[in-house]
């Protein structure tokens, strides 16, 4: 009975750690966004006709980061080789943070497009590499991948049309 509680506590703790790290990354990115969406630069930007309303971004990222925390904690608890798992997570983490300053602060839409494409490739890589060991859990990455496809298309539109 004590071992079960200890195992459950470890699973909950790993989830909470990844949840914290994911939202910390969003917070850092948000900090570098500055005025972001209401800024004069973004307001005057020619945006894709399929750009969702502002509230969708917050709802999407919240959902994505919760599901990604579940995925990461599951991986942490079932995978034997944890070092590479953490390395690819760290690469994804850094790429996730970098897009906001590139796009919103520096207005480097082309470099931001390359960067978000790398983030998408990184998440696809994580899904591909861990499919054999994590099967259905990889499906938790689906909203992240879909959102990155949408975000990449929005960034590409901004780059091409501005």
N, C-alpha and C positions, 0 to 999 in steps of 0.2 A: 504494500500500500504506500509506503513512504517513497519507494522508487518511482511509482506512478506519479505521485505528486511532484517529485523532483523533475521527472521527464516533462511533465506538463508545464512546470514553471520555466524550464529551459526553453520550451517552444514558445511560450508567451513572451519571455524576455527577448528571444531573438526577433520575434515579430515586432515588439515595441522598439527595439534598437533600429531595425531597418525602417520602420515607420518614421522614427525620429530623423534618421539620416536622409530619407527621401524628402520629407517636408523641410528639413534644414537646407537641402539643395534648392528647393523651390524658393525658400526664403532668401537665400543668397542671390539667386537669379533675379528675384523680385526687387531686391535692393539695387541691383545694377540696372534694372529696367528704368529706374528714375521715374519721371512723369509717365513714361510708357504710353499706354493707350490714349489718355487725354492730352498728350503732348501735341504741340502745333505740328511737329514733323509727322507724327503718325496720323493725325486728323487729316492732313493734306495729302497723305500718301494715296496713290491710286491702288485700291484694294480689290481683291478678287470678288466677283459677284457672289461666290459661295462662302464668303467670310461669315462665320456664325456671329450671333450677338455676343457681346462681352461676357455675359454671365456664363455662357457655355464653356469658356476657357477655364474658369475656376472650378466648375462642376466636373469637367473632363479631367483636369489635373488631379483633383482630389480623388476621384475614382481610380485613376491610373496609379497613383502613388500608394493607395491602400492595397490594391490588387498586386502591385509590384512588391510591396512589403510581405504580403502573404507568400508570393512566389519565392522571394529571397529567403525568408525564414524556413520555408519548406525545404529548399535546397540546402541551406545551412544544416538542417537537422537530418537530412537523408544522404547527402553526398559524402563520400569518404575523402575525396580530394578537394579540400576547401580553399586552398591557396589560389588556384587559377580562377575559381568561382568568384572570389573576392577581387581579384585583379580585374576581371571583365566588368564586375559591378562598379569598381572604382573608375574605370575608363568611362563607362556610361554616365556615372555621377558627375564627373568633370565636364563631359560633353553637354550634359543637361544644363549645367550652370552657365557654360560659356555662351550659349546662344543669345541669351538676353542682352548682355552688354554689347555683343557684336551687332545685333540688330537694332536695339532701342537706344543704346548710348552712343555708339560710334556711327550708326546708320550704314554699316557695311553690309548691305543686303546680299551682295555676291559671296562674301566670305561667310556670312551667316548661312547662306544656302549650302555651301560646301560643308560647313560644320553640322548643320541639322541632318544633312544626308549621311554624314559619318555616324551621327547618333542613331539614325534609323538602321544603318548597316550593323551597328554594334548590337542593337536590341534584336535584330534578325539573327545575328550570329549567336547570341545567347540562346535564343529559341532553338536554333538548329543544333548547337553543341549539346544542349541539355535535354533534347527530346528523348534520346534513348533511355536515360535514367529517370526522367521526371514526367514523361508522357503527358497526361491530362493537365498537369500543373502548368505546363508551357502555355496552355490555353489562357491562363491568367494574363499573359503578355499581349493577347489579342487587342484589347482596347488601346494599349500603349502603341502598338504597331499601327493600328488604324489612325490614331490621332497624329502620330508622326508623319504618316502619309499625307494627311490633310494639311498639317502645319508646313510640311515641305512644299506642297503645292501652293499654299498661300505665300510662302517666302519666295518661291520661284516667280509667281505672278508679280509680286512687289519688285523683284529684281528686274524683270523684263519690262515692266510698264512704268518704271520711275527713273 
